[in-house]
């Protein structure tokens, strides 16, 4: 369910379980908006890098038939990315609640280094 995004526009909070299931099923394109140094240290397998510091909505990867979902460390920057996309006229409103911290807390795999 979409809700008002504190950073503008609307947001839909997806759980890490929903995102993991979507990644495994091939129905989600996870776009990680953390910075390069964070991504180099640890990442979610299959996530696409798209740092918020250089965010340009028109350059977002085309998800094709997949649902594009933003992620970050804790869920704040991913909501900012969704707000920025919507402000640019791109209807993207989903993010992974809790970010990679929630992903790891759930015991899901990450890639280090």
Protein Blocks (a to p, Z undefined) as FASTA:
>chain_A
ZZddfkgpjdddddfklmmmmmmnopaccddfbdfklmmmoccehiacddfklgcfklpc
cekjaccddddfkopmmmmmmmmmmmnopacfbdcehijmlmmmnopacdeZZ
